[in-house]
Amino acid sequence: MANTDTPWGFKPLFMTEARKTALILPITNNYNVALYVGDPVVGVTAGTIERGATNAVWCGIVLGLYKKLGPTSTYRPEHLEPIQYYAASPGATYDYAALVAVDPNIFLVAQEDGAVASLQITDNFGNCDAIFTQSGNITTGVSGAEIDSDSADNTGTRPLKLILPWTNYYDPIANAYNAISASGAAGNKCKWICKINNHQFAIGQVSVGLA
């Protein structure tokens, strides 16, 4: 059975753990890139966040997206209205924010793109880039970001650390998404457990600078 092509960005493996250290962070308004739940983000010098690059440092993963109720309101939860996704260039009428899982140690689940060659068990513990070939879904608000399978190697600055394919004899959800052969081959479009390898909030990271 082939794996289903159902990207969902970078979903925390344990959502309860991800929410424990999630922060509401302001989004750079009108910066011309849409944001979805499951997208990686990075802190920038304006003191805001933007979508993370495919091959560089990240500060976390989007869990939710919000619009401020008014131009003078704060980023307190009671002053925010949930939105399905953050549109590119939404206009300057409102300010926007995201709930971001910022813990450097959380595990994530993401689909590899398998564009040329799929990841294999020998890629366990290697590093990877992300890829945004597939667009986010404006109906569900879910990211289309994936693991770039062709980038897997030992480069220390890549944003992702591969752990292993998301499969578990006791987890019917994981097994339903992934077709793992008897020989251990992961297969094209496999969902992988991974974590942020190049994390902006990890010890020793260079600052983005002060405005």
N, C-alpha and C positions, 0 to 999 in steps of 0.2 A: 504494500500500500504506500503510495506516494504521500509526502508531506503536503499539507494544505498551505497555499500562499496567503497567509493572513498576518501581515505585519501589524504590530501594535506599539511600535517604538520600544522604549526601554521600561518595562513594567517591573516594579519591585517584586521580588519573589515572596517576600513576607511584608504585606502592606502595613500590618500593625507596627512593625519595627520602623518602617519608612516614615510613618506619620509621627513617631515620637520625636524626631528631630527636624521635622519640616518647618520651614520658615516662609512667611509671606514677603516676597521681594518685588519691588517695583520694576515694571518692564519699560525699556526705552520706547517711547511713543513714536509712531510714524517712522520706524527704521526700515520698513519695506520688506520684512520677513514675517510670515505667519507663524504662530506657535500653537501646538496641540498638546494634549495630555500624553505623556510619554516621551516628549522631546527633551534632549539635553540642553542645558543652558550654561552660560558663563557670565560672571560678573565683569562689568566694564568700568572705565574710568569715570563715567558720569554717575556712578553709584547705583546703576540699574543693571538689569540682566537682559541678555539677548540670546538667541539660539546659538548653541555651541557649534564650533567648527567641526568638520568631520574628522580632523586629524590633529587636534590640539586640546588644550586643557579645558575641563568642564568644572562646574561647581555643584551640579545636581541634576535632578530629573523632575519635570513638571508633573504634579499630581492634580492640579486644578487651576483654572483661570478665572479672573474676576475683573469687573469694571467698577471704578469708584462711583458712588451714587451722586457725587457733586464735585465741582472743582475745588471746593474748600474743605471737603471731608478728608479724614485721615485714612491710612491703610489698616485701620482696625477692622476685624471681621464684620462687625455690625454695619460698617460703612461700605461694604463691598457686595456687589451683585454677581452671582455666578454667570459665566458665559460659556458657550459651547466650545469656542476656539477664539484665538486672537488673530484677527485678520491683518494681513500686511497693509500698512498705511491706513489705519482706521480713522484718521483725523485727529485733531487736537482738542475736540470737545470734551473728551473724557480721559482720565488717567487709568492705567491698567496695572494689574499685578498678577503674580503667580504664586501658588503654594508649591514650594520646591523641597523635595527630599534631598538634604544636603550632607547626610552622613557619608563619609568616604568609605565606610565599610559595608554598606548594604549590598546585597546581591540582587541582580536584575535578571530578567528573562527577555531575550530579544531574538528575532528571526534573522538568520544569515541570508544574504541575497542570492548566493549561488550563481552569480552572473556568468562566471567562467568555470570555476570549479568549486564544489562545496567543501566546507570545512570537514575535517576528519578527526578521529580520536587523537591522532598525533599532534593536533593543534591545541589540545588541552594545555592550559597554563601559558599560552602564548599571548601576544598583544595584537590588537586590531584597530582599524579605523571604523567610523560609521559611514553610512551613505544615505542620501535623501532622494533616491531615484523615484520612489513612490510618494505621492503627495499625501498629506494628512486628510482625514475624512471630515468634511464640514458638517455632515449629518450626525455622526457619533462623537466628533471632537477628538478622535484618536489619531495619534501620530502614525506616519508611514515610514519612520526611520528604521533602518536595519543595520546589521553588522556587515561590513564590507569584507566578504570572505577572501577576496584576492589580496588583501593587505596583511594577512596574518604572518607575523614574524616575531623577532625579539626586540624590536625597536622600543626603547624605554619611554618615549614621549607620546606614543599612541594613546588615545583616550580610553581604550577598553582593554581589560584583562579577561581572556577566556578562561572559564573554569571547566565545564564539561557539558555535554548535551543534556537538555532538560528531560530526563526520563527517570522513572522510578517505579519499581514493581508495585509499590503501594499507592501510587498517585495516578488514578485513572484519567485525570485531566491532562497531565503531562503526556501520558502514553497515547492519548487520543490525538494529540498534535504531532507527535514525532514517531516516524517509522525507523526504528533502530534494528539493523539486521543482526542475525545470530553471531556474525563475526565482529560486531561492534561498529560497523560503518554508520555514520550519522545520517547521511542522505541530504539531498538538496532541499533548501528551505527549512532546515531543522531549526527548532528553537533551542538556544543555548543559554545556560546560566553564565553570567559574566558580572563584572563590577567595574566601576570607574578606576582606571589605572593611573591616569594623569589628572589628579583632583586638585582644584584651586584651593581648597581648605585643608589640604594635607600638610603635615609638618615640613617646613623648609621651602614651601612654594614662594616664588617671587611675587611681590605685590603687584596689582594692576596699576598702582600709582594713585595719587591724590589729586582731585580736581583743583 
